[in-house]
Amino acid sequence: LGLGKMMMNLNLSKTPPDQSTGIGPLSELDAGLAGENAEQVREDALGRLAELELSLRSTLNKGVSSAEYPNYAALLEACEASRGVLKMAVRRAP
């Protein structure tokens, strides 16, 4: 797979903004994590991250050019950071 195909797309959410703040979710993932099925959305996202990481590591193990390496390394770091955020405990407003 090419590097571009491995990157996740940012889809702006169609969910309307919160009435009290005027701020809405940035993506469908953000909306899903705030919804009723948040745990399932979280598990699905963690699964997709694991697949992406596995693909990135597989490609790195096969070898990439020195010009491509920083991009793959940055994507792996982003996966690790994303996993950390997805595993954070979330407090909901009353």
Phi and psi in degrees as GROMACS dihedral restraints (atoms count N, CA, C in turn):
[ dihedral_restraints ]
;  ai    aj    ak    al  type     phi  dphi    fc
    3     4     5     6     1   -77.9    20    10
    4     5     6     7     1   158.3    20    10
    6     7     8     9     1   -58.3    20    10
    7     8     9    10     1   -41.6    20    10
    9    10    11    12     1   -61.6    20    10
   10    11    12    13     1   -36.3    20    10
   12    13    14    15     1   -71.9    20    10
   13    14    15    16     1   -21.8    20    10
   15    16    17    18     1   -82.3    20    10
   16    17    18    19     1   -20.6    20    10
   18    19    20    21     1   -76.9    20    10
   19    20    21    22     1   142.7    20    10
   21    22    23    24     1   -83.5    20    10
   22    23    24    25     1   144.8    20    10
   24    25    26    27     1   -85.1    20    10
   25    26    27    28     1   144.9    20    10
   27    28    29    30     1   -93.2    20    10
   28    29    30    31     1   113.8    20    10
   30    31    32    33     1  -106.7    20    10
   31    32    33    34     1   116.2    20    10
   33    34    35    36     1   -66.5    20    10
   34    35    36    37     1   137.9    20    10
   36    37    38    39     1   -72.1    20    10
   37    38    39    40     1   147.5    20    10
   39    40    41    42     1   -93.0    20    10
   40    41    42    43     1     0.2    20    10
   42    43    44    45     1   -71.8    20    10
   43    44    45    46     1   131.3    20    10
   45    46    47    48     1   -67.2    20    10
   46    47    48    49     1   156.4    20    10
   48    49    50    51     1   -67.5    20    10
   49    50    51    52     1   157.4    20    10
   51    52    53    54     1   -62.7    20    10
   52    53    54    55     1   133.5    20    10
   54    55    56    57     1   -63.9    20    10
   55    56    57    58     1   -35.3    20    10
   57    58    59    60     1   -76.9    20    10
   58    59    60    61     1   -29.8    20    10
   60    61    62    63     1  -111.4    20    10
   61    62    63    64     1   -22.6    20    10
   63    64    65    66     1    78.2    20    10
   64    65    66    67     1     4.3    20    10
   66    67    68    69     1  -102.5    20    10
   67    68    69    70     1   130.2    20    10
   69    70    71    72     1  -111.2    20    10
   70    71    72    73     1   173.5    20    10
   72    73    74    75     1   -64.7    20    10
   73    74    75    76     1   147.3    20    10
   75    76    77    78     1   -81.0    20    10
   76    77    78    79     1   -22.4    20    10
   78    79    80    81     1  -151.7    20    10
   79    80    81    82     1   171.2    20    10
   81    82    83    84     1   -62.9    20    10
   82    83    84    85     1   -33.6    20    10
   84    85    86    87     1   -63.0    20    10
   85    86    87    88     1   -46.2    20    10
   87    88    89    90     1   -58.5    20    10
   88    89    90    91     1   -44.5    20    10
   90    91    92    93     1   -63.9    20    10
   91    92    93    94     1   -42.6    20    10
   93    94    95    96     1   -64.2    20    10
   94    95    96    97     1   -38.8    20    10
   96    97    98    99     1   -69.7    20    10
   97    98    99   100     1   -19.2    20    10
   99   100   101   102     1   -96.1    20    10
  100   101   102   103     1    -3.2    20    10
  102   103   104   105     1   -92.6    20    10
  103   104   105   106     1  -174.0    20    10
  105   106   107   108     1   -65.6    20    10
  106   107   108   109     1   -30.0    20    10
  108   109   110   111     1  -101.9    20    10
  109   110   111   112     1    35.1    20    10
  111   112   113   114     1   -56.1    20    10
  112   113   114   115     1   -42.7    20    10
  114   115   116   117     1   -64.7    20    10
  115   116   117   118     1   -39.7    20    10
  117   118   119   120     1   -67.9    20    10
  118   119   120   121     1   -41.6    20    10
  120   121   122   123     1   -60.4    20    10
  121   122   123   124     1   -43.7    20    10
  123   124   125   126     1   -61.3    20    10
  124   125   126   127     1   -47.6    20    10
  126   127   128   129     1   -63.3    20    10
  127   128   129   130     1   -40.1    20    10
  129   130   131   132     1   -62.6    20    10
  130   131   132   133     1   -44.0    20    10
  132   133   134   135     1   -65.0    20    10
  133   134   135   136     1   -40.9    20    10
  135   136   137   138     1   -63.5    20    10
  136   137   138   139     1   -36.8    20    10
  138   139   140   141     1   -65.2    20    10
  139   140   141   142     1   -43.1    20    10
  141   142   143   144     1   -65.1    20    10
  142   143   144   145     1   -37.7    20    10
  144   145   146   147     1   -63.1    20    10
  145   146   147   148     1   -42.5    20    10
  147   148   149   150     1   -61.5    20    10
  148   149   150   151     1   -41.6    20    10
  150   151   152   153     1   -63.9    20    10
  151   152   153   154     1   -42.3    20    10
  153   154   155   156     1   -63.4    20    10
  154   155   156   157     1   -45.0    20    10
  156   157   158   159     1   -60.7    20    10
  157   158   159   160     1   -43.9    20    10
  159   160   161   162     1   -60.3    20    10
  160   161   162   163     1   -43.4    20    10
  162   163   164   165     1   -64.8    20    10
  163   164   165   166     1   -43.3    20    10
  165   166   167   168     1   -62.2    20    10
  166   167   168   169     1   -46.4    20    10
  168   169   170   171     1   -64.6    20    10
  169   170   171   172     1   -37.6    20    10
  171   172   173   174     1   -62.4    20    10
  172   173   174   175     1   -44.7    20    10
  174   175   176   177     1   -64.4    20    10
  175   176   177   178     1   -42.1    20    10
  177   178   179   180     1   -63.1    20    10
  178   179   180   181     1   -38.8    20    10
  180   181   182   183     1   -65.4    20    10
  181   182   183   184     1   -29.7    20    10
  183   184   185   186     1   -77.0    20    10
  184   185   186   187     1   -23.3    20    10
  186   187   188   189     1   107.2    20    10
  187   188   189   190     1   131.8    20    10
  189   190   191   192     1  -130.0    20    10
  190   191   192   193     1   163.5    20    10
  192   193   194   195     1   -70.1    20    10
  193   194   195   196     1   159.7    20    10
  195   196   197   198     1   -64.0    20    10
  196   197   198   199     1   -26.4    20    10
  198   199   200   201     1   -72.9    20    10
  199   200   201   202     1   -32.5    20    10
  201   202   203   204     1   -83.1    20    10
  202   203   204   205     1   -26.8    20    10
  204   205   206   207     1   -53.2    20    10
  205   206   207   208     1   -46.9    20    10
  207   208   209   210     1   -58.5    20    10
  208   209   210   211     1   -33.9    20    10
  210   211   212   213     1   -66.9    20    10
  211   212   213   214     1   -43.8    20    10
  213   214   215   216     1   -66.3    20    10
  214   215   216   217     1   -40.5    20    10
  216   217   218   219     1   -63.6    20    10
  217   218   219   220     1   -41.1    20    10
  219   220   221   222     1   -65.2    20    10
  220   221   222   223     1   -38.9    20    10
  222   223   224   225     1   -65.5    20    10
  223   224   225   226     1   -39.1    20    10
  225   226   227   228     1   -63.5    20    10
  226   227   228   229     1   -41.6    20    10
  228   229   230   231     1   -62.6    20    10
  229   230   231   232     1   -40.5    20    10
  231   232   233   234     1   -64.3    20    10
  232   233   234   235     1   -37.9    20    10
  234   235   236   237     1   -62.3    20    10
  235   236   237   238     1   -44.9    20    10
  237   238   239   240     1   -62.4    20    10
  238   239   240   241     1   -43.4    20    10
  240   241   242   243     1   -65.5    20    10
  241   242   243   244     1   -41.7    20    10
  243   244   245   246     1   -62.8    20    10
  244   245   246   247     1   -42.2    20    10
  246   247   248   249     1   -61.3    20    10
  247   248   249   250     1   -43.1    20    10
  249   250   251   252     1   -59.6    20    10
  250   251   252   253     1   -42.8    20    10
  252   253   254   255     1   -66.8    20    10
  253   254   255   256     1   -43.4    20    10
  255   256   257   258     1   -65.6    20    10
  256   257   258   259     1   -25.1    20    10
  258   259   260   261     1   -90.3    20    10
  259   260   261   262     1    -4.2    20    10
  261   262   263   264     1   -66.6    20    10
  262   263   264   265     1   144.2    20    10
  264   265   266   267     1   -71.3    20    10
  265   266   267   268     1   137.7    20    10
  267   268   269   270     1  -113.0    20    10
  268   269   270   271     1   127.2    20    10
  270   271   272   273     1   -96.4    20    10
  271   272   273   274     1   129.9    20    10
  273   274   275   276     1   -96.1    20    10
  274   275   276   277     1   143.5    20    10
  276   277   278   279     1   -67.8    20    10
  277   278   279   280     1   144.3    20    10
